[in-house]
Amino acid sequence: GPPTLRSRAAAAKTTHRSSRLDHASASERPPLVARSRAQHKRSTAAAIMPSKAAAKQQYATMAAAKRDIKALFEAASRGDTKTVEGTKDLDKYKDGRGRSCLHFAAASGSAECAKRILELAPQLSSQADEDGATPLHLAASRCRTAV
């Protein structure tokens, strides 16, 4: 049936009690409510921010990967085929502008290194950087006819 005056008063009382718990200070809250709120805050913070140790590990991993990429690109620019051959998954390495080791070998005119990169990862020949330049474009723009 329709709500009575008594049921409305009871509903208002429970709503008022729960809102009092929401706005009550930590010392006024029942222990279970205070504990569950504290656990929620900790779990939310843990999900958002990694621990200091995890953050340091992530930074170290990223720094090492950046060094490896830089070393690979410098080797390709110098024509160091041994370093290039020792690297797995050449197509996975890109710089901040989307260039691969083949871009660097072609731009520097390292024909033997570029040839070896193409043997190891032929898909790199058609991959363009963020400016739309393929390795062949870079070689041509720098008059690297050997490449």
Helices and strands as residue ranges (DSSP letters): H 5-23, H 31-48, H 52-78, H 81-85, G 90-92, H 101-108, H 111-120, G 122-126, H 135-141
